[in-house]
């Protein structure tokens, strides 16, 4: 599964999901007619979070994690179970 496919699994707006045995509140907002989006996930009852921006460019997709390692963001996107 690509990062783009993983992001596409997350619906627009707010939803809850499970990752590493913790429940996350996840918000996805799309911009520029769907050419970019922002995803923010917060572990409910914990301070852990995931934050990223994703852009469709002429040369492909561009993932921009916000103040965290790209590997953490990719692992979350590919392994979160959406309820």
Short mmCIF file of the C-alpha atoms (twelve columns), coordinates in Angstrom:
data_MODEL
# 
_entry.id   MODEL 
# 
loop_
_atom_site.group_PDB 
_atom_site.id 
_atom_site.type_symbol 
_atom_site.label_atom_id 
_atom_site.label_alt_id 
_atom_site.label_comp_id 
_atom_site.label_asym_id 
_atom_site.label_seq_id 
_atom_site.Cartn_x 
_atom_site.Cartn_y 
_atom_site.Cartn_z 
_atom_site.pdbx_PDB_model_num 
ATOM 1  C CA . UNK A 1  0.000   0.000  0.000   1 
ATOM 2  C CA . UNK A 2  1.375   3.413  -0.957  1 
ATOM 3  C CA . UNK A 3  1.194   6.464  1.293   1 
ATOM 4  C CA . UNK A 4  -1.388  7.961  -1.078  1 
ATOM 5  C CA . UNK A 5  -3.554  4.820  -0.858  1 
ATOM 6  C CA . UNK A 6  -3.251  4.838  2.935   1 
ATOM 7  C CA . UNK A 7  -4.381  8.469  3.099   1 
ATOM 8  C CA . UNK A 8  -7.291  7.718  0.752   1 
ATOM 9  C CA . UNK A 9  -8.607  5.154  3.284   1 
ATOM 10 C CA . UNK A 10 -9.195  7.985  5.754   1 
ATOM 11 C CA . UNK A 11 -12.500 9.740  5.079   1 
ATOM 12 C CA . UNK A 12 -12.869 13.513 5.048   1 
ATOM 13 C CA . UNK A 13 -13.723 15.017 8.437   1 
ATOM 14 C CA . UNK A 14 -13.425 13.299 11.823  1 
ATOM 15 C CA . UNK A 15 -13.238 9.558  12.480  1 
ATOM 16 C CA . UNK A 16 -11.777 7.287  15.120  1 
ATOM 17 C CA . UNK A 17 -9.240  4.537  14.534  1 
ATOM 18 C CA . UNK A 18 -7.017  2.091  16.383  1 
ATOM 19 C CA . UNK A 19 -3.235  2.062  16.217  1 
ATOM 20 C CA . UNK A 20 -0.877  0.124  18.506  1 
ATOM 21 C CA . UNK A 21 -3.775  -0.765 20.842  1 
ATOM 22 C CA . UNK A 22 -4.734  2.914  21.319  1 
ATOM 23 C CA . UNK A 23 -7.751  4.790  20.028  1 
ATOM 24 C CA . UNK A 24 -7.035  7.882  17.927  1 
ATOM 25 C CA . UNK A 25 -9.265  10.758 16.916  1 
ATOM 26 C CA . UNK A 26 -8.323  11.492 13.294  1 
ATOM 27 C CA . UNK A 27 -9.197  14.557 11.236  1 
ATOM 28 C CA . UNK A 28 -8.618  14.855 7.498   1 
ATOM 29 C CA . UNK A 29 -9.089  18.090 5.554   1 
ATOM 30 C CA . UNK A 30 -8.632  18.331 1.784   1 
ATOM 31 C CA . UNK A 31 -7.669  21.500 -0.065  1 
ATOM 32 C CA . UNK A 32 -7.060  22.691 -3.634  1 
ATOM 33 C CA . UNK A 33 -9.769  20.492 -5.173  1 
ATOM 34 C CA . UNK A 34 -8.311  17.402 -3.501  1 
ATOM 35 C CA . UNK A 35 -4.725  18.060 -4.586  1 
ATOM 36 C CA . UNK A 36 -3.513  18.444 -1.008  1 
ATOM 37 C CA . UNK A 37 -4.659  17.373 2.432   1 
ATOM 38 C CA . UNK A 38 -3.871  17.638 6.095   1 
ATOM 39 C CA . UNK A 39 -4.207  14.692 8.489   1 
ATOM 40 C CA . UNK A 40 -4.024  15.015 12.259  1 
ATOM 41 C CA . UNK A 41 -4.437  12.096 14.636  1 
ATOM 42 C CA . UNK A 42 -4.392  12.343 18.439  1 
ATOM 43 C CA . UNK A 43 -4.272  9.366  20.774  1 
ATOM 44 C CA . UNK A 44 -7.298  9.707  23.026  1 
ATOM 45 C CA . UNK A 45 -6.126  9.747  26.642  1 
ATOM 46 C CA . UNK A 46 -2.483  10.283 25.674  1 
ATOM 47 C CA . UNK A 47 -0.248  13.032 24.340  1 
ATOM 48 C CA . UNK A 48 0.854   11.058 21.254  1 
ATOM 49 C CA . UNK A 49 -0.148  12.502 17.893  1 
ATOM 50 C CA . UNK A 50 0.436   12.252 14.146  1 
ATOM 51 C CA . UNK A 51 0.429   15.318 11.903  1 
ATOM 52 C CA . UNK A 52 1.129   15.588 8.200   1 
ATOM 53 C CA . UNK A 53 0.449   17.398 4.977   1 
ATOM 54 C CA . UNK A 54 0.315   15.610 1.619   1 
ATOM 55 C CA . UNK A 55 0.570   17.290 -1.775  1 
ATOM 56 C CA . UNK A 56 -0.052  15.939 -5.292  1 
ATOM 57 C CA . UNK A 57 2.663   17.378 -7.516  1 
ATOM 58 C CA . UNK A 58 3.525   16.947 -11.174 1 
ATOM 59 C CA . UNK A 59 6.313   14.576 -10.219 1 
ATOM 60 C CA . UNK A 60 4.211   12.530 -7.755  1 
ATOM 61 C CA . UNK A 61 3.135   12.748 -4.144  1 
ATOM 62 C CA . UNK A 62 4.953   14.773 -1.512  1 
ATOM 63 C CA . UNK A 63 4.571   13.801 2.154   1 
ATOM 64 C CA . UNK A 64 5.439   16.494 4.701   1 
ATOM 65 C CA . UNK A 65 5.325   15.256 8.316   1 
ATOM 66 C CA . UNK A 66 4.896   18.018 10.899  1 
ATOM 67 C CA . UNK A 67 7.669   17.957 13.506  1 
ATOM 68 C CA . UNK A 68 8.160   14.182 13.497  1 
ATOM 69 C CA . UNK A 69 9.966   11.441 11.634  1 
ATOM 70 C CA . UNK A 70 8.493   10.385 8.296   1 
ATOM 71 C CA . UNK A 71 8.754   6.730  9.366   1 
ATOM 72 C CA . UNK A 72 6.352   7.350  12.277  1 
ATOM 73 C CA . UNK A 73 3.800   8.960  9.951   1 
ATOM 74 C CA . UNK A 74 4.077   6.221  7.317   1 
ATOM 75 C CA . UNK A 75 3.736   3.450  9.926   1 
ATOM 76 C CA . UNK A 76 0.616   5.116  11.326  1 
ATOM 77 C CA . UNK A 77 -1.003  5.644  7.915   1 
ATOM 78 C CA . UNK A 78 -0.369  2.083  6.780   1 
ATOM 79 C CA . UNK A 79 -1.369  0.368  10.044  1 
ATOM 80 C CA . UNK A 80 -4.195  2.395  11.564  1 
ATOM 81 C CA . UNK A 81 -7.506  0.543  11.592  1 
ATOM 82 C CA . UNK A 82 -10.370 2.857  10.729  1 
ATOM 83 C CA . UNK A 83 -13.597 2.214  12.624  1 
# 
